Amino acid sequence: MMRTVVVVGTLLLGIGAVVAQQDQVKQTQAVMKGNGKNAGALAAMVKGEKPYDQATVDAALAQFEDTIKKFPTLFPDSIKGLKPEGDYFASPKVWEDRAGFDEHIKSFAKAVADVKGKITDLEALKTALPTIGKQCGGCHETYRVKNG
């Protein structure tokens, strides 16, 4: 009887760990999709597809800053190697080259901090967005894998 209780308990703990890992992956994906949505909104303004909107710019930069604060918790060791549903997932390089990944985060943080409060019109956005985009894209090229 005791052995059955131990086995059942172990199985429940294992299931709980898997659920927690999947929840972490979903949280990470949601944050990154939010970045993509905001970057897309800024790019649409730069391309002339949407009119310049200061509130959208401010919201995008605030969301980028929020992501920067969350980065230390977004890619824990517990999700290494998981290939979740969705278009993309974190490359094993996130964990294999943690120093390089952390440098990309610092570069992204600096790019966002350097433009905070300075984007007040379309021309300033046109100047700032390529630098922010380069930081996002550079990290994606190295530390993100397309699913499928």
Backbone torsions as a table, in degrees:
resi	resn	phi	psi	omega
1	MET	NA	-45.5	-179.5
2	MET	-61.3	-39.0	179.6
3	ARG	-63.1	-39.4	178.2
4	THR	-62.7	-43.2	179.5
5	VAL	-62.6	-42.7	179.8
6	VAL	-64.4	-44.6	-179.6
7	VAL	-63.8	-46.8	179.6
8	VAL	-62.5	-43.9	178.6
9	GLY	-60.8	-42.2	178.6
10	THR	-63.7	-43.0	178.3
11	LEU	-62.3	-41.9	178.8
12	LEU	-64.5	-40.5	176.9
13	LEU	-63.1	-41.1	178.6
14	GLY	-63.1	-43.5	178.6
15	ILE	-64.1	-41.8	178.4
16	GLY	-60.7	-39.5	178.9
17	ALA	-65.5	-41.4	179.4
18	VAL	-64.3	-43.4	178.7
19	VAL	-62.3	-42.9	178.9
20	ALA	-62.7	-39.9	177.8
21	GLN	-62.8	-45.2	-180.0
22	GLN	-64.0	-38.6	176.8
23	ASP	-62.6	-41.9	178.7
24	GLN	-62.4	-43.8	179.1
25	VAL	-61.9	-43.5	179.8
26	LYS	-63.7	-40.1	177.4
27	GLN	-62.5	-44.9	179.7
28	THR	-62.2	-45.8	179.4
29	GLN	-61.7	-39.8	179.8
30	ALA	-63.4	-42.4	179.0
31	VAL	-63.6	-45.7	-177.7
32	MET	-68.0	-35.9	176.0
33	LYS	-65.4	-35.8	175.8
34	GLY	-62.3	-40.9	175.4
35	ASN	-59.8	-46.5	-178.8
36	GLY	-62.1	-41.5	179.1
37	LYS	-62.1	-45.4	-179.3
38	ASN	-69.0	-40.1	176.9
39	ALA	-62.9	-38.9	177.7
40	GLY	-62.9	-39.1	178.4
41	ALA	-64.6	-40.4	178.2
42	LEU	-68.2	-41.3	179.4
43	ALA	-63.5	-37.0	178.7
44	ALA	-62.7	-35.6	177.0
45	MET	-68.4	-44.7	-179.3
46	VAL	-61.8	-38.2	-179.4
47	LYS	-78.3	-7.3	-179.1
48	GLY	82.4	11.0	179.0
49	GLU	-78.5	-25.3	178.3
50	LYS	-134.3	150.1	177.4
51	PRO	-71.6	153.7	177.6
52	TYR	-61.5	135.3	-179.9
53	ASP	-140.3	111.8	-176.5
54	GLN	-61.4	-38.0	-179.6
55	ALA	-62.6	-38.4	178.2
56	THR	-66.7	-41.8	177.8
57	VAL	-61.1	-49.1	-178.7
58	ASP	-62.5	-41.1	179.4
59	ALA	-64.9	-40.6	179.6
60	ALA	-63.8	-46.7	-179.9
61	LEU	-64.6	-37.4	177.6
62	ALA	-64.8	-39.8	179.1
63	GLN	-67.9	-39.2	176.3
64	PHE	-60.8	-43.2	178.5
65	GLU	-62.6	-40.1	178.2
66	ASP	-62.8	-41.3	177.5
67	THR	-61.1	-44.0	-179.9
68	ILE	-57.7	-42.2	178.3
69	LYS	-64.6	-34.1	-176.8
70	LYS	-83.8	-17.9	-175.1
71	PHE	-48.5	-42.5	-178.9
72	PRO	-59.3	-21.6	-178.9
73	THR	-106.3	-6.3	-174.1
74	LEU	-77.3	-26.0	-175.4
75	PHE	-128.1	63.9	179.0
76	PRO	-71.5	161.2	178.7
77	ASP	-57.1	-26.9	-176.0
78	SER	-65.6	-19.2	-179.9
79	ILE	-103.9	2.5	178.7
80	LYS	-57.3	129.7	176.1
81	GLY	85.9	-6.0	178.3
82	LEU	-74.9	138.8	176.2
83	LYS	-118.5	84.4	-174.7
84	PRO	-77.1	172.5	172.8
85	GLU	-64.3	157.8	179.5
86	GLY	119.4	174.7	-176.2
87	ASP	-74.0	-32.6	-174.5
88	TYR	-138.3	162.5	171.8
89	PHE	-148.6	166.3	-177.6
90	ALA	-70.9	132.7	176.7
91	SER	-71.1	149.4	173.7
92	PRO	-57.0	-19.3	180.0
93	LYS	-62.8	-23.5	176.7
94	VAL	-54.9	-41.5	-176.5
95	TRP	-92.5	-31.1	-179.8
96	GLU	-72.9	-31.0	-179.4
97	ASP	-126.0	58.0	-176.4
98	ARG	-59.2	-36.8	179.9
99	ALA	-63.7	-43.4	177.9
100	GLY	-65.0	-41.0	177.4
101	PHE	-61.6	-45.6	178.9
102	ASP	-62.7	-34.1	176.1
103	GLU	-65.4	-40.1	176.0
104	HIS	-61.7	-40.6	178.2
105	ILE	-62.1	-44.4	178.7
106	LYS	-62.4	-40.1	179.0
107	SER	-64.8	-42.1	177.2
108	PHE	-63.0	-45.1	179.5
109	ALA	-60.0	-42.2	179.5
110	LYS	-66.0	-42.3	179.8
111	ALA	-60.9	-41.6	179.3
112	VAL	-69.7	-45.7	-179.5
113	ALA	-62.2	-37.4	-178.1
114	ASP	-65.1	-25.8	-177.5
115	VAL	-104.3	-9.8	-178.1
116	LYS	-57.1	127.2	180.0
117	GLY	79.1	-4.7	-178.2
118	LYS	-102.3	-15.3	178.7
119	ILE	-89.8	105.0	-177.7
120	THR	-124.4	-2.4	178.1
121	ASP	-157.9	175.8	-176.2
122	LEU	-62.2	-39.2	-179.3
123	GLU	-63.5	-41.2	178.0
124	ALA	-65.6	-37.6	177.3
125	LEU	-65.0	-42.5	178.9
126	LYS	-60.9	-32.9	178.9
127	THR	-76.0	-39.7	-173.4
128	ALA	-82.2	-36.3	-171.6
129	LEU	-61.6	-39.2	178.7
130	PRO	-58.9	-36.2	179.4
131	THR	-68.3	-44.7	177.9
132	ILE	-64.0	-45.3	180.0
133	GLY	-61.1	-37.4	178.5
134	LYS	-63.2	-39.4	179.7
135	GLN	-67.9	-42.7	177.5
136	CYS	-63.8	-51.7	-176.5
137	GLY	-62.5	-39.3	179.8
138	GLY	-62.7	-39.0	177.9
139	CYS	-69.5	-42.3	-179.8
140	HIS	-62.1	-40.1	-179.2
141	GLU	-60.4	-35.5	-175.3
142	THR	-96.0	-37.4	-167.4
143	TYR	-116.8	17.1	178.5
144	ARG	-133.6	142.3	-178.6
145	VAL	-123.3	136.5	176.1
146	LYS	-75.7	131.5	178.8
147	ASN	-77.0	133.6	173.7
148	GLY	99.7	NA	NA
